[in-house]
């Protein structure tokens, strides 16, 4: 990754932040996008002080013009784009029958359309470099999770988009990776939306027992280097993938029971 230009969305916290440090440590020039420019600027300063190269661009990926600006700033500062990591995302936790449709739309705007917008404007530059387009999906993109209807739908949509993009460009030399983290210790559950679009504020799960964002970042970095098509992370994630292939009905019951045990579960 020495001197490669890597764009990372949702880079102000969690997996995105860890990715920024991982790629910068490996010699990449990191372009970080997120809504929280204050957090981004702190990360940028730290990376630069440690000898890395990074710039931060205030970006709301649900706004097309912000995505255009992110790509343009990468080109203006570094002249090329080698890797785009579509990491920005939000989640939800509520039964569909109780959920305002605006909540579903917001998840689609960030998780799906954010990926589409950034990829659309980065693609011509990535094609020139025969580089990589990465989507940070979720186990919810492999097996839809109850009370996360909007989240699962947005991840399935993102995955379908990236799979089709890969096939379209089979003869053009670009690499498309979809990463499926399992439950990861990040703030995505703290910022997860309730039925009416407010942040739930507290994670319903034990974050200490989960894979760390830094571990996810290492896996994604290695997968980009090896130009893998897909990685499924955590033992739980791999188990869900396998069970869903052979006994999906049993998995439905297992997931329902598991999520029903969460604190303040909507199934209670």
C-alpha positions as a printed NumPy array, in Angstrom:
array([[  0.   ,   0.   ,   0.   ],
       [  3.019,   2.315,  -0.106],
       [  1.907,   5.586,  -1.753],
       [ -1.492,   4.151,  -2.673],
       [ -4.394,   6.595,  -2.273],
       [ -7.178,   5.138,  -0.146],
       [-10.561,   6.784,   0.468],
       [-12.433,   5.651,   3.581],
       [-15.969,   6.791,   4.382],
       [-17.316,   6.764,   7.918],
       [-13.744,   7.248,   9.122],
       [-14.441,   9.226,  12.29 ],
       [-15.017,   6.189,  14.529],
       [-15.227,   2.416,  14.769],
       [-14.139,   0.317,  11.803],
       [-13.586,   3.363,   9.58 ],
       [-11.199,   4.965,  12.053],
       [ -9.321,   1.681,  12.475],
       [ -9.063,   1.331,   8.706],
       [ -7.597,   4.824,   8.421],
       [ -4.849,   3.982,  10.911],
       [ -4.194,   0.552,   9.388],
       [ -3.754,   1.808,   5.832],
       [ -1.817,   4.916,   6.893],
       [  0.565,   2.751,   8.936],
       [  1.174,   0.66 ,   5.821],
       [  2.231,   3.726,   3.825],
       [ -1.024,   4.641,   2.118],
       [ -2.208,   8.206,   1.625],
       [ -5.546,   8.222,   3.407],
       [ -8.524,  10.383,   2.467],
       [-11.065,  10.261,   5.294],
       [-14.704,  11.235,   4.923],
       [-17.359,  11.541,   7.643],
       [-19.942,  13.959,   8.966],
       [-18.012,  14.64 ,  12.173],
       [-15.167,  16.819,  10.923],
       [-13.962,  17.485,  14.48 ],
       [-13.22 ,  13.809,  15.084],
       [-11.75 ,  13.457,  11.593],
       [ -9.377,  16.362,  12.151],
       [ -8.094,  14.812,  15.383],
       [ -7.427,  11.515,  13.601],
       [ -5.76 ,  13.312,  10.7  ],
       [ -3.456,  15.225,  13.044],
       [ -2.494,  12.054,  14.895],
       [ -1.72 ,  10.158,  11.69 ],
       [  0.404,  13.021,  10.348],
       [  2.285,  13.366,  13.656],
       [  3.113,   9.656,  13.441],
       [  4.603,  10.143,   9.991],
       [  1.623,   9.194,   7.849],
       [ -0.292,  11.103,   5.184],
       [ -3.969,  11.879,   5.631],
       [ -6.588,  14.491,   4.831],
       [-10.092,  14.797,   6.246],
       [-13.145,  15.929,   4.291],
       [-16.518,  16.621,   5.881],
       [-18.81 ,  14.208,   4.065],
       [-22.394,  13.078,   4.424],
       [-22.494,  10.14 ,   2.011],
       [-26.272,  10.402,   1.68 ],
       [-25.718,  13.712,  -0.146],
       [-24.503,  13.198,  -3.7  ],
       [-22.638,  16.52 ,  -3.892],
       [-20.684,  15.639,  -0.727],
       [-19.544,  12.412,  -2.368],
       [-18.491,  14.296,  -5.499],
       [-16.497,  16.683,  -3.322],
       [-14.82 ,  13.808,  -1.452],
       [-13.624,  12.247,  -4.704],
       [-12.537,  15.607,  -6.14 ],
       [-10.523,  16.439,  -3.011],
       [ -8.737,  13.097,  -3.231],
       [ -7.757,  13.827,  -6.842],
       [ -6.838,  17.457,  -6.124],
       [ -4.559,  16.456,  -3.256],
       [ -3.057,  13.188,  -4.485],
       [ -3.806,  12.925,  -8.217],
       [ -5.252,   9.412,  -8.197],
       [ -7.439,   6.914,  -6.329],
       [ -6.325,   3.329,  -5.769],
       [ -8.841,   2.085,  -3.205],
       [-12.33 ,   3.193,  -2.182],
       [-13.65 ,   1.709,   1.066],
       [-17.389,   2.248,   1.454],
       [-17.628,   1.92 ,   5.216],
       [-20.086,   4.621,   6.314],
       [-23.211,   3.098,   7.776],
       [-26.005,   3.361,  10.308],
       [-28.211,   0.704,  11.864],
       [-31.649,   0.407,  13.432],
       [-33.419,  -1.65 ,  16.076],
       [-37.211,  -1.776,  15.966],
       [-40.003,  -3.922,  14.602],
       [-41.005,  -2.954,  11.077],
       [-44.649,  -2.545,  12.015],
       [-43.639,   0.149,  14.516],
       [-41.005,   1.847,  12.359],
       [-41.49 ,   5.167,  10.587],
       [-40.725,   4.818,   6.89 ],
       [-38.351,   7.782,   7.121],
       [-36.059,   5.567,   9.211],
       [-35.879,   2.936,   6.455],
       [-35.212,   5.654,   3.874],
       [-32.409,   7.133,   5.972],
       [-30.686,   3.76 ,   6.228],
       [-30.98 ,   3.222,   2.482],
       [-29.674,   6.738,   1.799],
       [-26.539,   6.204,   3.889],
       [-25.771,   2.507,   3.529],
       [-26.844,   1.914,  -0.075],
       [-26.916,   5.263,  -1.858],
       [-23.753,   6.42 ,  -0.094],
       [-21.969,   3.425,  -1.609],
       [-23.484,   4.08 ,  -5.033],
       [-22.632,   7.799,  -5.03 ],
       [-19.014,   7.375,  -3.912],
       [-18.407,   4.433,  -6.238],
       [-19.929,   6.223,  -9.237],
       [-17.566,   9.176,  -9.015],
       [-14.489,   7.229,  -7.893],
       [-14.824,   4.467, -10.482],
       [-13.182,   6.226, -13.483],
       [-10.105,   6.914, -11.35 ],
       [-10.028,   3.399,  -9.874],
       [-10.29 ,   1.895, -13.358],
       [ -7.163,   3.816, -14.371],
       [ -5.255,   2.288, -11.454],
       [ -6.871,  -1.155, -11.721],
       [ -7.592,  -0.598,  -8.038],
       [-10.152,  -1.779,  -5.514],
       [-13.725,  -0.983,  -4.525],
       [-14.564,  -2.271,  -1.047],
       [-17.913,  -2.498,   0.688],
       [-18.078,  -3.037,   4.433],
       [-21.285,  -5.026,   4.731],
       [-22.509,  -7.07 ,   7.691],
       [-23.681, -10.515,   8.649],
       [-27.087,  -8.835,   8.259],
       [-26.271,  -8.742,   4.546],
       [-25.934, -12.54 ,   4.526],
       [-28.785, -13.404,   6.875],
       [-31.487, -10.801,   7.404],
       [-31.953,  -9.965,  11.077],
       [-35.342,  -9.291,  12.685],
       [-35.847,  -5.794,  14.099],
       [-33.147,  -4.662,  11.643],
       [-35.293,  -4.712,   8.496],
       [-33.97 ,  -1.439,   7.105],
       [-30.386,  -2.32 ,   7.955],
       [-30.564,  -5.768,   6.373],
       [-32.316,  -4.391,   3.285],
       [-29.659,  -1.723,   2.81 ],
       [-26.825,  -4.25 ,   3.137],
       [-28.45 ,  -6.713,   0.749],
       [-28.86 ,  -3.853,  -1.737],
       [-25.244,  -2.78 ,  -1.333],
       [-24.034,  -6.354,  -1.789],
       [-26.079,  -6.828,  -4.969],
       [-24.747,  -3.571,  -6.373],
       [-21.116,  -4.511,  -5.705],
       [-21.513,  -8.075,  -6.981],
       [-22.921,  -6.735, -10.258],
       [-20.16 ,  -4.132, -10.452],
       [-17.551,  -6.881, -10.137],
       [-19.015,  -8.89 , -13.001],
       [-19.42 ,  -5.808, -15.226],
       [-15.722,  -5.093, -14.862],
       [-14.293,  -8.612, -15.073],
       [-12.115,  -7.679, -18.05 ],
       [-11.059,  -4.253, -16.779],
       [ -8.766,  -5.362, -13.99 ],
       [-10.48 ,  -3.834, -10.973],
       [-10.991,  -5.627,  -7.697],
       [-14.279,  -5.642,  -5.757],
       [-14.281,  -6.86 ,  -2.146],
       [-17.267,  -7.285,   0.155],
       [-16.375,  -7.652,   3.834],
       [-18.88 ,  -9.131,   6.265],
       [-17.923,  -8.294,   9.861],
       [-19.839, -10.107,  12.562],
       [-20.808,  -8.222,  15.699],
       [-17.967,  -5.727,  16.188],
       [-17.232,  -3.5  ,  19.163],
       [-18.041,  -0.115,  17.664],
       [-20.517,   2.674,  18.239],
       [-22.91 ,   1.551,  15.488],
       [-25.293,   0.079,  18.075],
       [-25.105,   3.216,  20.217],
       [-26.111,   5.334,  17.219],
       [-28.592,   2.73 ,  15.973],
       [-31.972,   4.317,  15.244],
       [-35.168,   3.431,  17.035],
       [-38.593,   3.231,  15.41 ],
       [-38.853,   7.01 ,  15.16 ],
       [-35.306,   7.837,  14.098],
       [-33.696,   8.69 ,  17.445],
       [-30.383,   7.15 ,  18.489],
       [-30.93 ,   4.336,  20.985],
       [-27.873,   5.583,  22.913],
       [-26.776,   2.334,  24.563],
       [-25.634,  -0.941,  23.079],
       [-27.847,  -3.951,  23.888],
       [-24.895,  -6.307,  23.519],
       [-21.692,  -7.027,  25.453],
       [-19.135,  -5.088,  23.391],
       [-16.176,  -6.583,  25.312],
       [-16.788, -10.031,  23.815],
       [-16.778,  -8.842,  20.194],
       [-14.121,  -8.501,  17.517],
       [-12.415,  -5.117,  17.739],
       [-12.47 ,  -2.58 ,  14.884],
       [ -8.69 ,  -2.896,  14.692],
       [ -8.977,  -6.637,  14.061],
       [-11.529,  -6.016,  11.32 ],
       [ -9.221,  -3.422,   9.74 ],
       [ -6.333,  -5.891,   9.565],
       [ -8.547,  -8.475,   7.843],
       [ -9.811,  -5.915,   5.322],
       [ -6.28 ,  -4.674,   4.629],
       [ -5.023,  -8.2  ,   3.935],
       [ -8.061,  -8.948,   1.757],
       [ -7.384,  -5.84 ,  -0.336],
       [ -3.748,  -6.895,  -0.791],
       [ -4.779, -10.422,  -1.827],
       [ -7.658,  -9.038,  -3.948],
       [-10.19 , -11.346,  -2.347],
       [-13.824, -11.19 ,  -3.42 ],
       [-15.381, -11.8  ,  -0.021],
       [-14.41 , -12.2  ,   3.634],
       [-16.697, -13.326,   6.452],
       [-15.387, -12.401,   9.889],
       [-15.836, -13.824,  13.392],
       [-16.583, -17.416,  14.269],
       [-20.242, -16.499,  14.783],
       [-20.447, -14.909,  11.345],
       [-18.971, -17.941,   9.622],
       [-21.301, -20.241,  11.556],
       [-24.353, -18.211,  10.543],
       [-23.253, -18.377,   6.909],
       [-22.895, -22.162,   7.004],
       [-26.118, -22.884,   8.896],
       [-28.069, -20.597,   6.561],
       [-26.863, -22.619,   3.574],
       [-28.147, -25.934,   4.892],
       [-30.832, -25.39 ,   7.56 ],
       [-32.128, -21.81 ,   7.211],
       [-35.389, -22.517,   9.066],
       [-33.462, -23.643,  12.133],
       [-31.302, -20.524,  11.913],
       [-34.412, -18.33 ,  11.859],
       [-35.459, -19.761,  15.218],
       [-31.958, -19.464,  16.666],
       [-31.665, -15.813,  15.652],
       [-35.115, -14.966,  16.964],
       [-34.372, -16.538,  20.343],
       [-30.97 , -14.894,  20.538],
       [-32.162, -11.388,  19.742],
       [-35.202, -11.776,  21.976],
       [-32.799, -12.12 ,  24.929],
       [-31.24 ,  -8.667,  24.326],
       [-31.996,  -5.987,  26.929],
       [-35.154,  -4.077,  25.944],
       [-35.653,  -6.393,  22.985],
       [-38.571,  -5.406,  20.734],
       [-39.671,  -9.058,  20.916],
       [-40.137,  -8.953,  24.699]])
